[in-house]
Amino acid sequence: MSKFRLISLLLLLSACSGHLYEELHSSPESAKTLASLKPESSNVLYRTEVDIMGRPLSGLLMIKALADGSTRVVFTNEIGVKFFDFSFGKQKFEVISCIDQLNKKMVINQLRQDIGAILMYQLDFAKGQVYQLKDELYYRFPGEKATWLYYITDGKQHTIKRIENTTDKKKKLVVELFNPINNVADSIFLDHKLYKFSISLKKIKQ
């Protein structure tokens, strides 16, 4: 088979492959109902492990809602030295501080997207669509750079089980959430599918 024919065949197979969630069907549920599941995190502390391309970090991640409506997310080691300090403000995201190892545009943007997805930061509920598969509801919102952001809930218990960031054909990020209380998960695991980047969070009882 010639190189041209091989490339043409691969393109044809790619074009014919189905949508990642082609088995979903529309639900009459309003996407605005997802707002009731937004985390009520006035002050939450997680024991945290991060692995970025084989470079591990561990410590404590604090999520704190401030009086001005912003949310601060601070990741420190066990003795309080900051790895990063982010502000998710009403109008904009801001890096307060960040160590050199993490202070790369790609890493900062990814952390902003990952943490922002969990916080439902600046999520426009009016732009969402709802789909159903068996007992799960899929709340779909436009993401960044031609992606979709899915919040997948247990239709019976009405809790968020997973968050997924996808293209039409591939999963880029899967976030699993466990045992939520007041919409704040006890444990969270973030797993990037296209490269080695994971975050594991376990809530510390206060």
C-alpha atoms as one frame of an Amber mdcrd trajectory, in Angstrom:
protein
   0.000   0.000   0.000   1.370   3.392  -0.982   2.085   6.012   1.673  -0.657
   8.256   0.222  -3.283   5.480   0.360  -2.266   4.586   3.925  -2.636   8.193
   5.095  -6.006   8.462   3.311  -7.219   5.273   5.007  -6.152   6.510   8.458
  -7.936   9.824   7.898 -11.073   7.984   6.750 -11.055   5.723   9.819 -10.557
   8.742  12.058 -13.460  10.576  10.421 -15.742   7.557  10.790 -14.988   6.940
  14.453 -17.880   7.924  16.680 -18.310  10.716  19.167 -16.947   9.913  22.612
 -20.448   9.984  24.110 -22.632   9.140  21.147 -24.788   6.837  23.321 -26.039
   9.752  25.446 -29.565  11.026  24.930 -31.048  14.394  25.842 -32.585  14.949
  29.255 -35.326  17.469  30.103 -33.320  18.470  33.195 -32.098  22.085  33.232
 -28.324  22.596  33.425 -28.977  25.336  35.969 -29.863  22.673  38.545 -26.143
  21.812  38.700 -25.621  25.099  40.582 -27.120  23.439  43.662 -24.099  21.079
  43.706 -21.480  23.835  43.751 -19.020  23.149  46.610 -19.748  25.023  49.827
 -16.070  25.286  50.736 -15.686  28.073  53.283 -12.498  26.488  54.626 -11.371
  23.008  53.545  -7.986  21.353  54.026  -6.739  18.375  51.987  -3.682  16.196
  52.359  -2.300  16.353  48.830   0.032  14.474  46.511   0.933  15.843  43.095
   2.900  14.059  40.360   3.903  16.206  37.396   5.861  14.232  34.816   7.466
  12.081  37.507   8.219  14.993  39.841   6.304  14.393  43.084   5.187  17.009
  45.599   3.222  16.402  48.777   1.724  18.634  51.419  -1.494  20.408  52.331
  -3.975  22.154  50.037  -6.244  24.755  51.611  -9.368  26.048  49.884 -10.826
  29.129  51.556 -13.762  31.286  50.487 -13.184  34.968  51.304 -15.643  37.718
  52.150 -15.053  39.490  48.813 -16.407  36.466  46.909 -13.013  35.158  45.821
 -11.564  31.749  46.685  -7.951  31.273  47.715  -6.257  27.963  46.994  -2.907
  27.509  48.755  -0.646  24.448  48.469   2.122  24.173  51.100   4.479  21.543
  52.409   4.078  20.155  55.933   6.018  23.018  57.550   4.078  25.739  55.740
   6.368  26.651  52.824   4.153  27.595  49.872   4.277  25.710  46.591   1.597
  27.961  45.119  -1.014  30.489  46.190  -3.846  31.172  43.724  -6.780  33.555
  43.885  -9.936  32.632  41.978 -11.533  36.078  41.991 -14.955  37.127  40.769
 -13.431  38.852  37.751 -10.103  37.100  37.213  -7.689  34.384  38.271  -4.452
  35.581  39.872  -1.171  33.884  40.828  -0.169  35.290  44.211   2.982  33.167
  44.402   4.412  29.993  42.860   7.684  28.076  43.160   9.953  27.925  40.107
   9.302  24.205  39.572   5.612  24.911  38.917   5.852  28.447  37.588   5.476
  27.509  33.922   2.654  28.862  31.790   1.402  25.416  30.781   1.440  24.111
  34.375  -0.243  27.232  35.787  -2.958  27.112  33.111  -3.567  23.431  33.757
  -3.812  23.909  37.524  -6.179  26.827  36.965  -8.413  24.678  34.755  -8.276
  21.627  37.050  -8.995  23.435  40.308 -11.432  25.756  38.571 -13.431  22.750
  37.332 -13.767  21.410  40.874 -14.809  24.855  42.172 -17.133  25.393  39.155
 -15.228  28.645  38.733 -16.960  31.061  36.340 -19.118  28.216  35.037 -21.973
  29.638  32.941 -24.891  27.400  33.871 -27.034  28.983  31.156 -24.735  27.493
  28.482 -25.037  23.916  29.717 -26.853  20.972  28.198 -27.984  17.844  30.018
 -27.825  14.274  28.774 -28.593  10.932  30.346 -27.085   7.448  30.298 -28.757
   4.863  32.515 -28.768   6.338  36.053 -26.231   9.074  35.322 -26.813  12.645
  34.181 -24.141  14.357  32.074 -24.074  18.158  32.388 -22.058  19.430  29.427
 -20.500  22.885  29.131 -18.182  24.457  26.542 -14.560  24.209  27.701 -11.356
  25.845  26.531  -9.701  25.162  23.157 -12.504  23.131  21.533 -13.146  20.915
  24.537 -16.171  19.993  26.631 -16.478  19.973  30.398 -18.780  17.259  31.751
 -20.148  17.051  35.295 -21.477  13.535  35.736 -23.952  12.995  38.546 -25.660
  10.097  40.201 -29.250  10.602  39.140 -30.580   8.946  42.302 -28.414  10.618
  44.961 -27.855  13.845  42.979 -24.142  14.056  43.749 -21.238  14.677  41.370
 -19.337  11.439  40.709 -16.920  12.580  38.023 -15.775  15.615  36.113 -14.336
  15.070  32.649 -12.633  17.404  30.212 -12.788  15.975  26.689 -12.531  16.652
  23.009 -15.239  15.138  20.831 -13.255  11.898  20.669 -10.837  11.734  23.631
 -10.822  12.205  27.385  -8.163  14.667  28.508  -8.889  14.745  32.241 -10.935
  12.592  34.592 -11.698  13.804  38.127 -13.251  11.321  40.533 -15.019  12.634
  43.638 -15.915  10.509  46.652 -18.248  10.869  49.662 -19.372  14.497  49.376
 -20.751  16.354  52.407 -22.359  19.735  51.651 -21.086  19.174  48.095 -17.470
  19.039  49.333 -15.819  15.727  48.436 -13.942  13.775  51.093 -11.474  12.500
  48.468 -10.636  13.708  44.962  -8.405  12.141  42.321  -7.429  14.012  39.157
  -5.875  11.997  36.336  -4.673  13.500  33.058  -4.961  11.007  30.223  -2.611
  12.514  27.641   0.461  12.940  29.857   1.612  12.081  33.373   0.008  14.596
  35.699  -2.096  13.517  38.668  -3.357  15.073  41.898  -4.685  13.134  44.886
  -6.614  14.935  47.652  -7.820  13.540  50.988  -9.827  15.800  53.275  -8.438
  16.424  56.760 -11.059  16.491  59.495 -11.012  19.824  61.323
